[in-house]
Amino acid sequence: MADFEDPVQAELARHERTFRRSGLPLFIEGYSASEDIFTRAAPLLALVFLGEMLGAIDTDWPFLGNVAAAFGGLAILVVAFGIFNRLLGRGFWTLPQRIGRPELLAFVFIPALLPLIFGGQWWQVLGVIAGNSLFLALVYLVVGYGLIGTLFWALTRVADELAESLARLVRALPLLLVFSLVLFLNAEMWQVFSTMPRLFVWIVAGLFVGLGALFVIVRIPGQVRRLESDVRGDAPALNRRQRVNVGLTLTISQALQVFVVSVGVGAFFVAFGALAVGEEVRTAWAVVDGMWSYDLELFGYDIQITEALLRVAGGMAAITGLYYAISILTDATYREEFLEGVTEEMRAVFEARARYLELRAAGCGSSETRRPAPST
């Protein structure tokens, strides 16, 4: 508490909160996995660790047997963790104050004992180890690179992004929208999407998303360098991980724009298709409506929302979103407009970073002085 009463330490903590809320936690000097990532996620890790007592159950066992196995698994987890504490020289019931490599190894491997003890389920053992490892990687990505803070930062700009996206859409896509309308009112388009297996629909959607993401990722490093040169000022250059952090922020911001445009176009085609492509037209086109349909009445007329309509509208939204993602990255005018808006948002963060580094260089936030624990 004494650290926070010091005005300099309080200012350091305030700047660190700014970095976190802007989705740029790697601007914090001395940011480490043990102190700032996994330790902050310790309550979530503990909840998942205890929840993995379910690894002791077997679907072939009776209900009461699985209940007993679950409680037995919980007891094994607690005892194993207590023994682990003793091996590290801590008390049996001591909760770790920091999450380091030993604690992470325990999180990965101790729950894997349960399916081995209860039935020798080797494949499940490997599954628990792999699942826990992937979970830790996800925690490192989300917490370590501030993806939650970045998402909230992007959502606070959603109104501006919507207006900017629609303005760019009007200028960038007039020919595509006309082409999309013609394509939407095409029997072959409806037949292709309505007869495609659902799994293939998701695969096609993933291809569109992956291709759009590839275009964004390829152009992001250049945008990061441009942004840094515009707003860094006299502050030290960013290191590689900090540039990656900024790149993720830009990626999420651009992805939000593409998402807004895609959802808007998809909603338009759902409404247009419900009004313009009735049951008689779909029958003439030999369209399979799918597994379900929803009947509505509008001004005394019956309309239908069908699975086929949502598939075709989703396909048009994906095509439009991909084209829009390519346009804002390859057209110099749209790229300048995007960077201009982001630059103004980032300038204040870089100014805070310059002041933050100045305070630390003066010795107030050096490694010898523990920086204040950041608040969430």
Residue pairs with C-beta under 8 A, 6 or more apart in sequence:
3 9
3 370
3 372
4 10
4 13
4 372
8 359
8 364
8 365
9 364
9 365
9 371
9 372
10 372
11 355
11 359
12 356
12 359
12 360
12 364
12 365
12 371
12 372
13 371
13 372
13 374
13 375
15 352
15 353
15 355
15 356
16 28
16 356
16 371
16 372
16 374
17 374
17 375
18 349
18 352
19 25
19 27
19 28
19 146
19 349
19 352
19 353
19 356
20 28
20 146
20 149
20 374
20 376
21 149
21 152
21 153
22 146
22 149
22 150
22 153
22 249
22 346
22 349
23 145
23 146
23 147
23 148
23 149
23 150
23 151
23 152
23 153
23 154
23 245
23 248
23 249
23 252
24 146
24 149
24 150
24 242
24 245
24 246
24 249
24 349
25 31
25 36
25 143
25 144
25 145
25 146
25 149
25 245
26 144
26 145
26 146
26 241
26 242
26 244
26 245
27 242
27 245
27 349
27 353
27 356
28 36
28 371
28 374
29 356
29 357
29 360
29 365
29 371
30 367
30 371
33 140
33 144
34 98
34 99
34 100
35 98
36 143
36 144
36 374
37 139
37 140
37 143
37 144
38 45
38 99
38 103
38 104
38 136
38 139
38 140
38 143
39 97
39 98
39 99
40 143
40 376
41 99
41 139
41 143
42 96
42 99
44 139
45 99
45 107
45 139
48 107
48 132
48 135
49 77
49 81
49 107
49 110
49 111
50 74
50 77
52 73
52 77
52 111
52 114
52 128
52 132
53 70
53 71
53 73
53 74
53 77
53 114
54 70
54 73
55 73
55 111
55 112
55 114
55 115
55 118
55 124
55 128
56 69
56 70
56 72
56 73
56 76
56 114
56 115
56 117
56 118
57 66
57 69
57 70
57 73
57 118
58 66
58 69
58 118
58 119
58 121
61 69
69 118
72 118
73 114
73 118
76 113
76 114
76 117
77 110
77 111
77 114
80 110
80 113
81 106
81 110
82 92
82 93
83 92
84 102
84 106
84 110
85 91
85 92
85 93
85 94
86 92
88 102
90 96
96 103
104 136
107 132
107 136
108 129
108 132
108 133
108 136
109 129
111 128
111 132
112 125
112 126
112 128
112 129
112 132
114 128
115 121
115 124
115 125
115 128
116 122
116 125
141 147
142 148
145 244
145 245
145 248
146 245
146 248
147 248
147 252
150 248
150 249
150 252
151 252
153 249
153 345
154 161
154 249
154 252
154 253
154 256
155 256
157 253
157 256
157 345
158 256
158 260
160 341
161 253
161 256
161 257
161 260
162 260
164 257
164 337
164 338
164 341
165 257
165 260
165 261
165 324
166 261
166 264
168 324
168 327
168 328
168 334
168 337
169 261
169 264
169 324
172 324
172 327
172 328
172 331
172 334
173 320
173 323
173 324
173 327
176 320
176 323
177 320
180 265
180 269
180 316
180 319
180 320
183 189
183 316
184 269
184 272
184 273
184 312
184 313
184 316
185 276
185 277
187 284
187 285
187 286
187 287
189 312
189 315
190 277
190 282
190 285
190 287
190 308
190 312
191 285
191 286
191 287
193 201
193 308
193 311
193 312
193 315
194 287
194 288
194 289
194 290
194 307
194 308
194 311
194 312
195 288
196 204
196 311
201 311
201 314
204 315
204 318
205 314
205 318
208 318
208 319
208 321
208 322
209 318
211 322
212 258
212 321
212 322
212 325
212 326
213 255
215 325
215 326
215 329
216 251
216 254
216 255
216 325
216 329
217 251
219 329
220 247
220 250
220 251
221 243
221 247
223 247
223 250
223 335
223 339
224 243
224 246
224 247
224 250
226 339
227 246
227 250
227 339
227 342
227 343
227 346
228 237
228 238
228 243
228 246
230 339
230 343
231 343
231 346
231 347
231 350
232 238
232 350
233 350
233 351
233 354
234 354
235 350
235 353
235 354
235 357
236 357
238 246
246 346
250 342
253 338
253 342
254 325
254 328
254 329
254 338
257 324
257 328
257 338
258 321
258 324
258 325
258 328
259 321
261 320
261 321
261 324
262 317
262 318
262 320
262 321
262 324
263 317
265 316
265 317
265 320
265 321
266 313
266 314
266 316
266 317
267 313
269 312
269 313
269 316
269 317
270 305
270 309
270 310
270 313
273 309
273 312
273 313
274 296
274 303
274 304
274 305
274 309
275 298
275 303
277 309
278 303
278 304
279 304
282 289
282 306
282 308
287 308
288 308
289 304
289 306
289 307
289 308
290 306
290 307
290 308
290 311
291 307
292 306
292 307
293 304
293 305
293 306
293 307
294 304
294 305
294 306
295 302
295 303
295 304
296 302
296 303
296 304
296 305
297 303
327 334
328 334
328 335
328 338
329 335
356 365
359 365
360 366
363 369
365 371
